[in-house]
Amino acid sequence: MNVEIKLGKREDIATAYKLMLEAFEEYRYLEIPSSALNESETSIENSFMNGAEKILLCFLNGTPVGTLRFSTKLQSLYFSRVSVPPYARGKGLAKAMLLWLENYAIKDGKTKIECRVRMSLPKNIRLYESIGYKLHKEETVTNPNGFQVKTVIMEKLIK
């Protein structure tokens, strides 16, 4: 199993978008569907091109099988839209991307990595806890679809 993780380029946006949609499809029929399903490729491209977000891609034996997006602040890195489609799950790819991201953050002088997770998705919370993330704060947010969503902010302190 040959896993490669790298920063995405503009030409990778369509691939990242496709992977995200495949991964988030399972959330379409939640009581409050994920707003990821309503994002457009253009909105992701705009965010990438204006420098607001970077894209990470994961390849398994040369085939793209995972992605996430992230942004940086002065002392921290925030990631979102961790996406591994069902056919590629169970191989440690999400953890591999997050560990890559941790090393990136350390090299960039960050002291903390953060993410926001729906409280209704305990499997995702457990994934992050398994690699050292802690529950930091509970918040109810209004998602881009206009729905109130109970979330937790998770963080990992790094050196």
N, C-alpha and C positions, 0 to 999 in steps of 0.2 A: 504494500500500500504506500504509494508515493504522494504525500501531501505537500502542496506548495501554497504559501500565503503571501499575498503582495498587495500593495496599494493599487487601487484602480485608477485608470486614466479615463479621459473623456469617452474614448471609444468602448469602454467597458460598462457604461451606464445602462445600455439596453440589456446586457446580460444580468447586471445586478438587479434591475427592475423585474425582469422575468423570474429570477430566483426568489425575490421577495414575494411576488404574487403567488408563486407555487407554495412557498412556506406558510404564508398567512391565510391561504384559502380555508384552512381548518377553522379559522376564527370568523368566517363569514356568517355563521348561524348562531353565534353567541347572542345573548340577550342584547348586548351592545356590541355590534360588529367592529372589528378593528378598522381604524381610519386608514391603515396602510393600504387597504384594498381600494381606496378612493384616490390615492396619490397617483399623479401622472408621471410618466417618464420625463416630461418637460419640467415639472416642478423639481424633480431630483437633479436634472441637468442644471437648472438655474441655481440651485443651492450649491452644487459642485463648482460651477463656473464662477460664482461670486465669492468662493472661498469659505462659505458658511459651514460646509460639510466635506469630509473626505469619505472615500469608499474603500472598503477592504474586500478582497475576493479570496476565496479558498478553492483550490483545485485538487481533485483526486485523480491521480494518473492522467493529468492533463485536461480533465473535464471540469468546468466550473460547477461547484456543488454547494457553495455557501457565500454569503455576503453579510456585511453589516455597514452601518454608517456611523461616523463619529465627528465630533467637533472638539476644539480645545479652548480652554480658558487659561488665565494666567497660571494657575497652580493645578488645574484639573483637566481631565479628559472625560467627555460624556459620550456614551455610545447608545445606539438605538437600532431597531429593525434587524436584530440578529436573525438571519434567515438561512435555514438549512431545509430544503424540501424533504418530504417524508421518505422518499426513496434513498436518501443519503444519510439519514439519521442513525444514531447508535454506533457511530464510528469515531466519536470524539472530536468531530470537526468544529462544533461551536466552541468547545473548550480550547481547541487549538487556536482558533481565531482570537479568543479572548486573551490567551497567554501571549500571543504575538502582539496584541494591542497593549498589554501591560508592559512588555519590553520596549515598545515604541514610546509609551508614555514616560517610562523611566529615562530613556535616552533624551527625551524632549524636556526633561527637568520637572515633570509633573509629580505631585505628591499624592494624588487621589484619582481614582476612576469611579465614575458614577453611571447609573442607569435608572430608568423608571420602569416598573413592572406592574401589570394589573394584579390586584390582590386575588382576583378570580382565577389566576393561572399559577397555582402552587408548584406545578412541575417546573416552570421557568424560574421561580424563586429558588427552588431546591438546586437547580443547575448552577446558579450564581453562588449560592451558599457553599456548594461543593468545592469551589475554587477560591474561597476566602472572602466573598462579599458578605457584608452585614446589612441588616435592615437599619436604615438610618431614620426615616421619617415616613409617616403615612400622610397622604394627601388625596383629596378628591379634586380632580381636574376636569375641565370641559375639553373634550377631544374636538378635533376639527369638524366632526360631524354634528357637533352641538350637544352631545350627550355627556352627562356626568359619569365619570369613571373613578372608582376607588383604586388608588395606586400606592405602591411603596417606592421610596427612593432607596436604592441599594448603593453602597459604596465600599470601596476597598482602598485602604491606605497603602501606598507603595513607597519605596525609597529610590 
